[in-house]
Amino acid sequence: MFRWAIHWQILIGMVSGAVIGIALNMFASDRRSEFSEAELPGGLQSLVCHDTTNRVQIEITDANGSTRSLVVSGGSDREESFATLAEVKKADPEAYALFQEWGRSRARWIGDVSRKIGGLFLRMLRMVAVPLIVASLMSGILGLGNASRLGRMFGRTLGYYICTSLLAILTGLLMVNLIQPGSGGTTHGQPTEKPPVSGDIGDVLFNQLETMIPSNPLGAFTEPNFLSIISFTIAFSIFALLVGGNTAEKIRDWAKVSFDVMMAMTLAIIKLAPLGVLFLMLYVTATQGVEVFRSLAWYMVTVIVALGFHALVTLPLILKFVARRNPVEYCRALSPALLTAFSSASSNATLPLTLTNVEERAGVSNRVSSFVLPLGATINMDGTALYEAIAVLFIAQLLPNYDLGMADQVIIAFTALLASIGAAGIPHAGLVMMVIILQAVGLPIEMQGIIIAVDRVLDMCRTSVNVWSDACGCAVIARFESSGTDGTSLNTEGELSI
Ligand code: ASP
């Protein structure tokens, strides 16, 4: 039976949700209601609510005749009011409850219900995030075979991965600060409890460093603290390799099996994405109107321009001056892999093609490619890192009163790097990982709903950049390997000895 490909399904879900939401916002988002003592629960004289897209007013007169008025506004008068309904909920739970029960416009009511349903989909993504990262990292590192294959090549490869990912993140941060795709939005987001982190950058970095050494690794898994989880998993895998023998083999088999299962689970959840997107899109557009698309278009432009810069300027420069390869020829050799990456949105699925292209069309030795590419498909994701940084700052820009300063941006850069390392090479993995960064800077996770809608297109673009960076890494490492400066050689069994 004919079935639409998942990205078409998601697109249809997105458009349907948006159309319904916009219609609701246009025709059912303005409600003024007044209730007298007879209609209201005991102890209240009157209640007046006015709910529009950008402004909510709640006026309550209690039994003693004293009146209080609360205003929620994304507009210019927000100084003397609340930025979000969540703030009202905290400051005056009674007023919030009255508004929810008596004052909401139909659009907001349906929007809130949709947010809850879409939230279930996001919960599922959060459910698989930790086991997926752990299994993906462990099978990648343990797949190296034995500890002697680590060493200098590992150091260089890791150095390349980190440098290019940081360059990508820097490009992303520069573009998003320059273009400001989310500024001018009037979103009523709901920030989580944690305030944005600010303060001395040194302190912030030291805190992150401390987090990388969890005093209770099991606690990190239940919290969950992703930074601690990733660092502990990497250490565990490396030491498993060092212990070697039967132990390493058993753990590797276990990691591989778990990874396969987690992949299957994630892919199954992604099948629900069209529905999840429909409800999240409906929530966003019903409560915020068509205005939100203007910001979304700029967001996409920002991500694509930044990815383009990294793929067409930064990486080719590295190829030319570090790997001493002709970027145009190298790109031509890799084109089948890059196109497959674009249409599959999965580095893992593209891996067999990347391997054959790099070896047979670009002439890199199997010794290098078999080491650099599988590891790269798991942990080197420049496109994903760049996209995470832009997406999180975009969400922050959309929220009124939510400025992310220098210290927060350093945290974003750092967490984006780790998120990209932890992301599996499958479609939408970057989206799953974004939760880490949103939590790190105290942004509301449900705001992901806004960007999920356009995630497939951006996923295709960033996956091509991920694969392109892995391939460039091969050329860089191959150059050092062949220059014979690292002292590595092949022993008689063809095993790499250091
Ligand atoms: N789809 C990407 C990849 O496979 C990961 C991501 O979602 O960013 O490389």
Boltz pocket constraint, residues with backbone or C-beta under 6 A from the ligand:
constraints:
  - pocket:
      binder: B
      contacts: [[A, 345], [A, 346], [A, 347], [A, 348], [A, 377], [A, 381], [A, 383], [A, 384], [A, 423], [A, 424], [A, 425], [A, 426], [A, 427], [A, 428], [A, 429], [A, 430], [A, 431], [A, 459], [A, 462], [A, 463], [A, 466]]
      max_distance: 6.0
